[in-house]
Amino acid sequence: MPVGKVGGRRPERQHESQTPFLRRASLYLGVAFEFPGTILGGLLVGYLLDHYLGTSPWLLITTTLLAFAGAFVRLVHWLKYFARERDGSRGKKDDTPH
């Protein structure tokens, strides 16, 4: 029995069919965690700075608003990336938002 066969199936064929799905799922999960994570990070940093510097609630408000703005900028980048990927117009360069 060849090493690559398990139960009469070829594992590399199954891997090839799952790769695009898993790639898309990982991108969508990344967006799902990045958006609220950015906002929660801004809240946490603002709270800790306010607590340390005694400027409550000004730094909390400021960092939260900056985090919202940053999260929406990232969301727009992701939406542009997904639109290009759906249209099939991805260039040769890696356009994945980092």
C-alpha positions in Angstrom: 0.0 0.0 0.0 1.5 3.4 -1.0 2.3 5.8 1.8 0.1 8.6 0.4 -3.1 6.6 0.4 -5.4 6.3 3.4 -8.6 4.4 3.0 -8.3 4.5 -0.8 -8.4 8.3 -0.9 -5.7 10.8 -1.8 -5.2 13.2 1.1 -3.6 15.9 -1.1 -6.8 16.2 -3.2 -8.9 16.8 -0.1 -6.4 19.3 1.1 -6.5 21.2 -2.2 -10.3 21.5 -2.1 -10.3 22.8 1.5 -7.6 25.3 1.1 -9.6 28.2 -0.5 -12.4 27.7 2.1 -10.1 27.7 5.0 -8.2 30.7 3.7 -11.4 32.7 3.3 -12.6 31.6 6.7 -9.4 32.6 8.4 -9.5 36.0 6.7 -13.1 36.6 7.9 -12.3 35.4 11.4 -9.3 37.8 11.4 -11.6 40.7 10.5 -14.2 39.6 13.1 -11.5 39.7 15.9 -9.5 42.7 14.6 -12.4 45.1 14.6 -13.7 44.7 18.2 -10.1 44.0 19.4 -8.9 47.4 18.2 -11.8 49.1 20.0 -11.4 47.1 23.2 -7.6 47.8 23.1 -8.4 51.6 22.9 -10.7 51.3 25.8 -8.2 49.4 27.9 -5.3 51.8 27.1 -7.5 54.8 27.8 -8.7 53.4 31.1 -5.2 52.5 32.3 -3.8 55.9 31.3 -6.6 57.7 33.0 -6.1 55.6 36.1 -2.4 56.2 36.1 -2.5 59.9 35.2 -5.7 60.8 37.0 -7.3 62.4 34.0 -10.5 60.5 34.0 -12.4 60.2 31.6 -10.6 62.3 28.9 -7.9 59.8 27.8 -10.5 57.0 27.8 -12.7 59.0 25.5 -9.8 60.1 23.2 -8.2 56.7 22.8 -11.6 55.0 22.3 -12.5 57.5 19.5 -9.0 57.0 17.9 -9.5 53.2 18.2 -12.9 53.5 16.4 -11.4 55.6 13.7 -8.5 53.0 13.3 -10.9 50.1 13.3 -13.1 51.7 10.5 -10.0 52.5 8.4 -8.9 48.8 8.7 -12.5 47.7 7.9 -12.4 49.8 4.7 -9.0 48.2 3.8 -10.4 44.7 4.3 -13.6 45.5 2.3 -11.4 46.8 -0.6 -9.3 43.6 -0.4 -12.3 41.3 -0.4 -13.9 43.2 -3.4 -10.7 42.8 -5.4 -10.4 39.2 -4.5 -14.0 38.5 -5.5 -13.5 40.2 -8.8 -10.4 38.3 -9.4 -8.4 41.5 -10.0 -5.7 40.8 -7.5 -2.4 41.9 -8.7 0.8 40.0 -8.5 1.8 41.8 -5.3 0.5 40.7 -2.0 -2.4 43.0 -1.2 -3.3 41.4 2.1 -3.9 44.1 4.7 -1.4 43.9 7.6 
